[in-house]
Amino acid sequence: MISYNKDNIPDALIQRIKPLMAEEVMSEKRVENASKALVAVRIWINAMITYHETLKIVNPMRETARVMTEKLSVVMGALAEKQAKVKAINDNLAMLNSQAAKLEAQAKELND
């Protein structure tokens, strides 16, 4: 049970086991009366059924998250590139504004 590949349980197996687990003979009380050790096995089987059904919901969400993460990575790369360009433009603008201020100051000195 420990090494059972719970992530790849075939749907056909689950469909065959679910009706068996619903039978009266497989109720927790009946199993306990037959063997207390089998109660743990029954609980494990129910857990595997629940896990399998949960994976049917979660796996598509995981795939969507993976795809969206890849898209986000591309967009964030493009954003970083654009931010670098904006920074270069702002640095250039600051330099030009500084030069313009110096030229205005020199022009003002010449006019006075």
C-alpha positions, 0 to 999 in steps of 0.5 A: 500500500505504501508504494502504490502508485496513487497518482495513476489509478485507472478510472476503470478500476475506480468504477469497479471498486466503488459499487463494491465499497457501497455494498452492505458487506463492505460497511465499516461495521461488517468489515470490523466484525470480520477483521479489525485489521481490514478496517484500515484497508477499507479506510485506505481504499476509500481514501484512494477513491477520494484522492482519485476523484480529487485529482480529476479536479486538481490536475486540470487546475495544475495544468492551467496554473503551469500554462499561466505561469509560463505566460506570466514568465514571458510577460514579466520578461517583456515588462522587465525589458520595457522597464529597462527602456523606460529607465534609459529614456528617463536617464537620458531625459534627466541628462538633457534637462540638466544640460538645458538648465546649465545652458539656461543659466549660461544664457542668463549670465550672458544676458545680465 
